[in-house]
Amino acid sequence: MRAVIQRVSEASCTVEGHITGAIGHGLLVLLGIEEADGDEDINWLAQKIANLRVFSDENGLMNRSIQDVQGGILLISQFTLFAQTKKGNRPSFIRAAKPAYAIPVYETMIAHLTGLLGKPIATGQFGADMKISLINDGPVTIIMDTKDKDNH
């Protein structure tokens, strides 16, 4: 499981002209899922996202988590995070999980993050052509991969 996490002043997702999710101050999380991902990956990544200290404290240091600042999370499923670009110029997405596997994993991640934050999170629409708008705050962008969890 891979995540690109961006600290934002605001972010929203629009599908066919309708906003599916929007947040103010918080985290935009782009989530890639592969077939090898399971409960351990979901739990680890959800905890990391909820406790990631990327928000400024009173001294301007990144010492506060999304929970500390009572911010929002916009979670977007993005299979292209598993693009393989070694050969040729057209990316291969063979490692990305098929919808039958990825959708339940995505829904479990939504439930985990909602539970950790104690409030609903905003989402995109799985498999849709989504338009994501954001104002990256900082900019702060962090990439995590659950296959590297022993190295973090």
Secondary structure, DSSP 8 states (H G I E B T S, - for coil): -EEEEEEEEEEEEEETTEEEEEESSEEEEEEE-BTT--HHHHHHHHHHHHH---EE-TTS-EEE-TTTTT-EEEEEE-GGGG-B-SSSSS-B-TTB--HHHHHHHHHHHHHHHHHHHTS--EE--TTS-EEEEEEEEEEEEEEEEGGGGGG-
